[in-house]
């Protein structure tokens, strides 16, 4: 745990890092391993996909690079476009991880924008909560629907900052602030972060954490960017807790006027 | 008999349990999950669960994703 940044809790479990990372888009499993380590993240998202029948069963697997003994593995319904498929995928993910309840729900609306399909997301969230899952849910930055997801019983609500994989940063800080003000569960920005300053801004707004994948895996040096994101999330959290100075329209000297030599 | 395995036709020489199928695929000790006709079959039920003609079987694993 960082000395300066207090830990946070999701579904009754405490985590030391407020940075959550995906495991996709890396060059190879070694780069996945190194970048994940450098990020300092405790929670790592994975995709659930069909096994390629006939491939070498002894080929290295993701869970060797990112072992469940060390990390909390978060199965994700990425790639699902309706509630039924998302629930099925996450049921498989739960079984794969020995009955783990913590899961990440994501129901997409279309292939071009990857914007969430909120009616299907709400439907799936209800089913999963009823089945005993602890649901962390990817959603639009609509404060009303974010509150609906919280009321359904999701353990964390994760609005996008901008489109998945776009790296466009925090496009609507005002909506995120509205969501954060009303929330009683952790709010994490999920998707859209492009570089370290974006992560810091999310944390300065009062987000409880940030989830990202492409911002790290798509950097020229993913391991170094993972480290940058770790520092940015910690810096942003500290700045939020410190409380920033008010913005002013006029300049205000830092040095006293009295005692000048001219 | 024929089943559907991960969306493709798959011939079984004999009737198998889920455990038998997984063993035939050399996946017995892998981190996988199995569903038959979209119902997850818990690992402790693999031995007893007998596959039927035309069953749709999904065998999944974790891969990199966001």
Interface residues (C-beta under 8 A of the other chain):
Chain A: X22 X23 X24 X25 X26 X32 X45 X46 X47 X48 X49 X50 X51 X53 X57 X61 X62 X63 X73 X75 X76 X78 X79 X88 X91 X92 X93 X94 X95 X96 X97 X164 X165 X191 X212 X213 X214
Chain B: X5 X6 X7 X8 X10 X25 X26 X27 X30 X31 X32 X33 X34 X35 X38 X40 X42 X43 X58 X59 X60 X61 X62 X63 X64 X65 X66
